[in-house]
Amino acid sequence: MTTLSAPRSTLHAPRPRWRELGLLLFPALLALGSFALLTMVLQERTPTLADLRPALVLSGGLLVASLALAWQAPTADPYLLPTVGCLQALGLVMTYRLAPGLAGRQLNWLLLGLAAFVAAILLMPRDLRWLQRYPYVWGALGLGLLAVTLIAGRADGGAGPSASSVSLGPLSFQPPELVRILLVVFLAGFLERWREQLMTPSYRIAWGALSLPQPQAIGGMLIMWGLSMAFFILQRDLGPALLFYGVFLVMLYVATGRARYVIVGLLLFIASTFLVVQLFSYVRTRFDILLDPWSVADAAGFQIVQGLIAVASGGLVGEGLGYGYANYIPAVHTDYIFNAIAEEWGLLGAFAVLALFAVFAARGYHIAMTARDEFGQLLAVGLTSVVVLQTLIIIGGNLKLIPLTGVTLSFVSYGGSSLLTSYMLLALLLKIPARGAGGGA
């Protein structure tokens, strides 16, 4: 009996990815032009090489990342890295604009994220099926990180039920950011293993009107998922729970093709949301503020109101980089950076951000469609859906469509943990092998 083993990663002669290198000019020019403009507007002087240093660091880092792909993944999608580069350029510029005191730290996290990306591309085995063999290990590790967050986590104001950061000496890290990747790997491995059983219900209830899969096929997944949801409810941050639940439903539908699973899941989520609103005053207050923030505009609704004013002030083309007043929004560099972009870059800039995430989604799902095995398909769908749903959740909160939750805008918002894990997610996505040798660069 042969066993599957992960092949060792070896370096190959680089195959230039000219299309990707050409597209990387866009984030480089966006960053250079924006930092030059920001210097002229805020400091009223001609920009120097030091002023352009963040843009040069970003451009150099993206170039190194492209070279790593040329060595180890020459047939990887050539559009994802330039797309992420444009989002990263915009996010870095807005961080320097809105939180200059944190800009240096964000640049360091960017370098660490790019270094992690390059290391993953060069050292990770080409065959990712080694991840498939240990789904419960990844699930247990994710739950362990959530437990550490609850026990040792701290929020901005100290320890408490909403704490999400764990301190490691002078550094702090948010374990839920890494959990989103671990959960996707767990679900991809689990769903691939039990796919046939999930697609072939064995039990019927309610006089045959409802069919259910074998208990052993769905039991482990429901237990793991229920524990994850319980951790996040105890943490009083439903944003990650909403994100993971949405990713779970997407992957379940892709694995089985059974729409009834998604319908039942949505009904359960709606019912549980109603119950949570009734039981927890913290959540009920969030919904009350969402429905009428203007009645408490000088208190709990201040952030929402200021965010809406910023979007309205931007108009079609925006106030101009450096001319907005988004700093009046609390936590604008993390929670409301999309509103700041809408104010200074206008509706066109906001739509450009949405378009970039749409390109990310299209290319990510294209990787899933061309993956050579079922595990790769599910993994690509899950990783892409994490970014897509996270974008919808945070922008929906910024525009007062849903309560604001504790997630960030990937590659754009300030946050070291989010940036690091987003680049790890991108590396995994680009390493998923495709059928044949297509998808050229």
C-alpha positions in Angstrom: 0.0 0.0 0.0 1.5 3.3 -1.1 1.2 6.4 1.1 1.0 10.0 0.0 4.0 12.0 0.9 4.7 15.6 0.3 7.5 16.1 -2.3 10.4 18.2 -1.4 10.4 21.7 -2.8 13.1 22.3 -5.3 14.2 25.5 -7.2 13.8 25.6 -10.9 15.2 27.9 -13.6 13.1 31.0 -13.5 10.5 31.5 -16.2 9.9 35.3 -16.6 6.3 36.3 -15.9 6.2 39.3 -18.2 2.5 39.9 -17.9 2.6 40.0 -14.1 5.7 42.2 -14.2 4.0 44.6 -16.6 0.9 44.8 -14.4 3.1 45.5 -11.3 3.8 48.9 -12.8 0.3 50.0 -11.8 0.7 49.6 -8.0 4.3 51.0 -8.3 3.1 54.1 -10.1 0.0 54.4 -7.8 2.2 54.3 -4.7 4.9 56.7 -6.0 2.4 59.2 -7.3 0.2 59.2 -4.2 3.1 59.6 -1.8 4.5 62.4 -3.9 1.1 64.1 -3.9 0.6 63.5 -0.2 4.0 65.2 0.5 3.1 68.2 -1.6 -0.3 68.6 0.0 0.5 68.1 3.6 4.0 69.5 3.8 3.9 71.9 0.9 7.3 71.0 -0.5 8.8 68.9 -3.2 9.0 65.2 -2.3 12.4 63.7 -1.6 13.6 60.2 -1.9 12.9 59.7 1.8 9.2 60.7 1.2 8.9 58.0 -1.5 10.6 55.3 0.6 7.3 53.4 1.4 6.4 53.3 -2.3 9.9 52.1 -3.2 9.8 49.4 -0.5 6.4 48.2 -1.7 7.5 48.1 -5.3 10.7 46.3 -4.5 8.8 43.8 -2.3 6.3 43.1 -5.1 9.2 42.6 -7.5 10.9 40.0 -5.2 7.5 38.3 -4.8 7.1 38.0 -8.6 10.6 36.6 -8.9 9.8 34.0 -6.3 6.8 33.0 -8.3 8.9 32.8 -11.4 11.2 30.3 -9.7 8.7 28.1 -7.9 5.2 28.7 -9.4 5.8 30.0 -13.0 2.2 29.0 -14.1 0.5 30.6 -11.2 -2.2 33.2 -11.9 -0.5 36.4 -13.1 -3.2 38.8 -12.1 -3.6 38.3 -8.3 -0.3 39.7 -7.2 -0.8 43.0 -9.1 -4.3 43.3 -7.9 -3.2 42.8 -4.3 -0.4 45.3 -5.0 -2.8 48.0 -6.0 -4.9 47.4 -2.8 -1.8 47.4 -0.7 -0.5 50.7 -2.3 -3.8 52.4 -1.5 -3.9 51.0 2.0 -0.3 52.1 2.7 -0.9 55.6 1.4 -4.1 56.0 3.5 -2.3 54.7 6.6 0.4 57.4 6.2 -2.4 59.9 5.6 -4.7 58.9 8.5 -2.4 57.5 11.2 1.2 58.8 10.5 2.3 57.6 14.0 1.5 54.0 13.0 2.8 54.2 9.4 6.3 52.9 10.2 4.9 49.9 12.0 2.5 49.1 9.1 5.5 49.3 6.7 7.3 46.8 8.9 4.3 44.5 8.8 4.2 44.8 5.1 7.8 43.7 4.8 7.1 40.8 7.1 4.0 39.8 5.1 5.9 39.9 1.8 8.8 37.9 3.4 6.3 35.3 4.6 4.8 35.2 1.1 8.2 34.6 -0.6 9.2 32.0 2.0 5.9 30.1 1.5 6.2 30.2 -2.3 9.8 29.0 -2.2 9.7 26.4 0.5 6.1 25.1 0.5 5.8 21.8 -1.4 4.2 22.1 -4.8 1.7 19.3 -3.9 -0.6 20.7 -1.2 -2.3 17.4 -0.6 -0.2 17.0 2.6 -2.6 19.6 4.0 -5.5 17.3 3.1 -4.2 14.4 5.3 -4.7 16.2 8.6 -8.0 18.1 8.6 -8.7 17.5 12.3 -5.2 18.8 13.2 -5.9 22.1 11.5 -9.4 22.3 13.1 -8.0 21.5 16.6 -5.2 24.1 16.1 -7.7 26.7 15.1 -9.9 26.0 18.2 -6.8 26.1 20.4 -5.9 29.6 19.1 -9.4 30.7 19.9 -9.1 29.3 23.4 -5.8 31.2 23.8 -7.6 34.4 22.7 -10.4 34.0 25.2 -8.0 33.1 28.1 -5.1 35.5 27.4 -6.5 38.0 24.9 -6.6 41.7 25.4 -8.5 44.5 23.7 -7.6 48.1 23.4 -8.9 48.8 26.8 -7.4 45.7 28.4 -8.7 42.2 29.0 -12.3 41.3 28.5 -14.9 39.4 26.6 -14.2 41.3 23.4 -10.5 40.8 23.6 -8.9 39.6 20.3 -5.2 40.3 20.7 -2.6 38.2 22.4 0.7 39.8 23.5 4.0 38.2 22.7 6.5 40.4 24.4 6.5 43.8 22.6 4.4 42.4 19.8 0.7 41.6 19.7 -1.1 39.2 17.4 -4.7 38.5 16.7 -5.2 34.7 16.5 -8.6 34.9 14.8 -6.9 36.1 11.7 -4.9 32.9 11.4 -7.9 30.8 12.3 -9.7 31.8 9.1 -7.0 30.0 7.1 -6.9 27.0 9.4 -10.7 26.6 9.3 -10.7 26.7 5.5 -8.0 24.0 5.3 -10.0 21.9 7.8 -13.2 22.3 5.9 -11.6 21.6 2.5 -10.1 18.3 3.9 -13.2 17.3 5.7 -15.6 18.0 2.9 -13.4 16.3 0.3 -13.3 13.2 2.5 -17.1 13.0 3.1 -18.3 14.5 -0.1 -20.0 11.4 -1.4 -21.8 10.8 1.9 -23.0 14.4 2.1 -24.3 14.2 -1.4 -26.2 10.9 -0.7 -28.6 11.4 2.2 -29.3 8.2 4.1 -32.1 9.2 6.5 -35.5 10.8 5.9 -37.6 12.6 8.5 -40.8 14.6 8.6 -42.6 11.9 6.6 -39.9 11.8 4.0 -40.0 15.6 3.3 -36.5 16.2 4.6 -33.5 14.0 4.0 -30.3 14.0 6.1 -26.8 12.6 5.4 -25.2 10.0 7.6 -24.5 11.2 11.1 -20.8 10.3 11.0 -20.4 12.4 7.9 -21.8 15.6 9.3 -21.3 15.2 13.0 -17.7 16.1 13.2 -18.1 19.1 11.1 -21.1 20.4 13.1 -19.2 19.9 16.4 -16.2 21.8 15.2 -18.3 24.5 13.7 -20.5 24.8 16.8 -17.5 25.2 19.0 -16.1 27.9 16.8 -19.4 29.8 16.9 -19.5 29.4 20.7 -16.0 30.9 21.1 -16.9 33.9 19.0 -20.2 34.5 20.8 -18.4 34.4 24.1 -15.9 36.9 22.7 -18.8 39.3 21.8 -17.5 39.8 18.3 -19.9 38.3 15.8 -17.9 39.6 12.8 -15.6 36.6 12.6 -18.5 34.2 13.3 -20.5 35.8 10.4 -17.4 35.5 8.2 -16.7 31.9 9.0 -20.3 30.8 8.8 -20.6 32.4 5.3 -17.4 30.6 4.1 -18.7 27.4 5.6 -22.0 27.6 3.6 -20.2 28.5 0.4 -17.8 25.5 0.7 -20.6 23.2 1.7 -22.6 24.2 -1.4 -19.6 23.8 -3.7 -18.8 20.4 -2.2 -22.3 19.0 -2.5 -24.2 21.1 -5.0 -27.2 20.8 -2.5 -28.9 24.2 -2.2 -31.1 22.9 0.6 -28.1 22.8 2.9 -27.5 26.5 2.2 -31.2 27.3 2.7 -31.4 25.5 6.0 -28.1 27.1 7.1 -29.4 30.6 6.3 -32.6 29.9 8.2 -30.7 28.7 11.2 -28.4 31.8 11.0 -31.4 34.1 10.9 -33.1 32.4 13.8 -29.9 32.3 15.9 -29.3 36.0 15.1 -32.8 36.9 16.3 -32.2 34.9 19.4 -28.8 36.5 20.1 -30.4 40.0 19.7 -33.0 39.1 22.2 -30.6 37.6 24.7 -27.6 39.9 24.6 -28.0 43.6 25.2 -24.7 44.3 23.6 -25.9 42.9 20.3 -29.3 44.5 20.7 -27.7 47.9 21.2 -25.6 47.4 18.0 -28.8 46.9 16.0 -30.6 49.8 17.7 -27.7 52.1 16.7 -27.7 50.7 13.2 -31.4 51.5 12.7 -31.2 55.1 14.1 -27.6 56.4 14.6 -28.7 60.0 14.3 -30.6 59.9 17.6 -27.3 59.2 19.4 -25.0 61.1 16.9 -23.0 62.7 19.7 -22.5 59.4 21.6 -22.7 55.7 20.4 -23.8 56.7 16.9 -21.0 59.2 16.4 -18.7 56.8 14.4 -21.5 55.7 12.0 -22.7 59.3 11.4 -19.3 60.6 10.7 -18.6 57.7 8.4 -21.8 58.5 6.4 -20.9 62.2 6.3 -17.5 61.3 4.9 -19.0 59.2 2.1 -21.5 62.0 1.2 -18.8 64.6 1.2 -16.7 62.8 -1.3 -19.1 63.1 -4.2 -18.0 61.7 -7.6 -14.3 62.5 -7.7 -13.6 63.2 -4.0 -12.1 66.0 -1.9 -8.6 65.1 -3.0 -5.9 63.2 -1.2 -5.0 65.0 2.0 -8.0 67.4 1.9 -10.6 65.3 3.6 -11.7 65.3 7.3 -11.9 61.5 7.8 -9.8 61.9 11.0 -13.0 62.8 12.8 -14.1 59.2 12.4 -12.9 57.1 15.4 -10.7 54.2 14.4 -10.8 55.4 10.8 -7.5 53.7 9.8 -8.9 50.3 10.8 -12.7 50.1 10.8 -13.6 53.0 8.4 -10.8 53.2 5.9 -13.2 52.6 3.0 -15.2 55.7 4.0 -11.9 57.8 4.1 -11.2 56.5 0.6 -14.7 57.5 -0.6 -14.2 61.0 0.9 -10.8 61.8 -0.6 -10.9 59.6 -3.8 -14.7 60.0 -4.4 -17.2 57.5 -5.6 -14.9 56.6 -8.5 -12.2 55.7 -6.0 -14.6 53.6 -3.9 -15.8 51.8 -7.0 -12.1 51.2 -8.0 -11.6 49.4 -4.7 -14.6 47.3 -5.2 -13.4 46.5 -8.8 -10.1 45.3 -7.5 -11.7 43.0 -5.0 -14.0 41.8 -7.8 -10.9 40.9 -9.9 -9.5 39.1 -6.9 -12.7 37.1 -6.6 -12.8 36.3 -10.3 -9.2 35.1 -10.4 -9.5 33.2 -7.1 -12.6 31.3 -8.3 -10.9 30.7 -11.7 -8.1 29.0 -9.8 -10.8 26.8 -8.1 -12.3 25.9 -11.5 -8.9 24.9 -13.0 -7.6 23.1 -9.9 -6.5 19.5 -10.6 -8.2 17.8 -7.6 -11.2 18.3 -5.4 -9.2 19.4 -2.4 -7.6 22.1 -4.4 -10.9 23.3 -5.7 -12.4 23.5 -2.2 -9.3 25.1 -0.8 -9.3 27.8 -3.5 -13.1 28.5 -3.0 -12.6 28.8 0.7 -9.6 31.1 0.6 -11.2 33.3 -2.0 -14.5 33.5 -0.2 -12.7 34.6 3.0 -11.5 37.7 1.3 -14.8 38.3 -0.6 -17.1 37.9 2.4 -14.7 39.9 4.6 -14.9 42.7 2.1 -18.7 42.6 2.0 -19.0 42.5 5.8 -16.7 45.5 6.5 -18.0 47.6 3.6 -21.6 46.7 4.6 -20.9 47.9 8.1 -19.2 51.1 6.8 -22.3 52.0 4.7 -24.8 51.2 7.5 -26.2 48.1 5.8 -25.3 45.7 8.7 -23.9 46.3 12.2 -20.2 47.1 12.1 -18.1 44.1 13.0 -14.5 43.4 14.0 -13.1 42.5 10.6 -10.7 44.5 8.5 -10.5 45.3 4.8 -7.9 42.9 3.5 -4.6 44.5 2.3 -6.1 48.0 2.9 -6.9 48.5 6.6 -4.2 49.0 9.2 -3.4 45.8 11.1 -0.3 43.7 11.2 -2.0 40.3 11.9 -4.5 40.9 9.1 -1.7 41.8 6.7 0.5 38.9 7.6 -2.2 36.3 7.3 -3.6 37.8 4.1 -0.2 37.3 2.4 -0.1 33.7 3.7 -3.6 33.2 2.2 -2.4 34.6 -1.1 0.6 32.3 -1.2 -1.6 29.3 -0.5 -4.0 30.4 -3.3 -1.2 30.8 -5.8 0.4 27.5 -5.0 -2.7 25.4 -5.8 -1.8 23.3 -8.8 -3.9 23.6 -12.0 -4.7 20.9 -14.5 -2.0 20.8 -17.2 0.4 23.6 -17.6 -2.0 26.4 -18.5 -2.7 29.7 -16.8 0.5 31.1 -18.1 2.2 34.2 -17.1 
